[in-house]
Amino acid sequence: MVAHYIAGFRWAFFGAIVIASYLAFAPVPEDSVLRSISDKLQHLAAFFFLAFLLDFAYPHMPYRWRKALILLGYGLFIEVVQYFLPYRSASVLDWIADGLGLVLYAWSEHWLRRMPLFQWRWQKLPDRAVCNNRNNHT
């Protein structure tokens, strides 16, 4: 059962990366609802959500600096690409908001652990070798 959760979170994470990349690189129409929401709040919420998905997609690794650095690197990648797009602009403050979303997720982990829906994430999971070889009985 947990393997199904993990697979679902992995699909969700990579889907969210595709959607976030599209939203980051596509032109934003003048009448878009995205223009009415604070840009920094969008960054913070997006990276909180990406941290949540990444953490649950790979529960064998605790949410520490590796996962955060992966996402912070992705945020930097977005800003570098936006620098070269004539209809977008890069901002160090956007990247800082990305980092704040990651910190907020790390801070909220304490409360997520208490939610019954998410408790499987922090339970002892079988080793990867056990998971991958459980059907290979000879």
N, C-alpha and C positions, 0 to 999 in steps of 0.2 A: 504494500500500500504506500509506504513512504517513497518507494522508487517512482511511483506515479506522480506524487507531489513534486519530487525533484525534477522529473522530466518536464512537467508542466511549468515549473518556475524557470527552467532553462529556456524553454520556448518563449515564455513571456518576456524574459530578460532580453533575448536577442531580437524579439519583435519590438520591444520598447527602444532598443538601440537604433533600429531601422527608422522607427517613427520619430524619435528624437533627432536623428541625423537629418531626416527630411525637413522637419520643422526648423532646424537650425540653419539649413542651407538654402531653403526655398525663399523666394520673396514673400513678404507679408503684405497682403492687400490692405489698403487704407481702411476699409470697413470691417476688418477682421476683429473678432472678439479678443484675439490675442493682444491687440494693441491697447485694449482697455484694462488689462491686468498688468500689474507692475512686472517689468522685465526681470528684476532681481528676484521677485517672488516666484516667477516661473522657473528660473534657474534653480533656486533653492528646492522647490517642490519636485522638479524633475530629477534632481540628483538624490534627493531623499528616496524617491520611488525607485530609481535605478539601484541604489545601495540596498534597499529592501529586497528587490528581485535578485540581485547578484548574491546576496548573503543566503537567501533561501535556495537558490539554484545550485550552490556549492556548499552544502552544510558541513562537509568534512573539514573545511577551512574556517576557523573563527573569523569574525569580522574584525580585522585588525588593519595594520598599515598596508598590507599587500592589496587587499580588495579596494581600500580607499585610494591608494596610488593608481591602481588601474583606472578607476573612474575619474580621478583628478587628471590623469593623462588624457583621457577621452575628452574631458572638458577643455583642456589646453588645445587639443587637436581641433575642436570646434572653433575656438577663438582664432587659431592660426588660419584656418580655412576662411572664416568670415572676414579676416583682414584682407584677403585677396578677392572677395566678392564685391562688386561695385554697389550692390543694393543692400549690403549688410555692413555692420561695423563690429570690430573686435573691441573687447573691453576687459581690462584687468578686474574691474568690479564684478563683471559677470562670472569670471573664474573664481573669485573670492566667494560669490554667492553659491557657486557649485560646491566649493569646499565646506561652506556652512551647512548645506544640505546633507553632506556626508557626516559632519560632526553631529548634526541633529539626529541622524539615524543612529549613530553610535550611542548617543545619549538616551534615545528612546528604547534601545534594546532591553533595558531593565524592565520596562513596562510590557514590551512584546512577549517577554518570557513568561509573564503571568497570564497571558491570554490562552485559554485552552485550545483555540483553533491553531495557534502557532507553536505550541509546546513541543511538537515532534522535532522542530528544527534543532533544539538543544539536547535532545536525547542522544544517548550513545548509539551511534549507527555502526553497522558491521563494516569491517575493513573493505576497501574497494575490491581486493582480491576475492574476498568471500562473496561479495555481491556479484562479481563478474563470473565466478566459477561455480556458483551454486547449482547450476544445471549440468555441469560437466562431470557427473559421477561415472566412474569407469568400473 
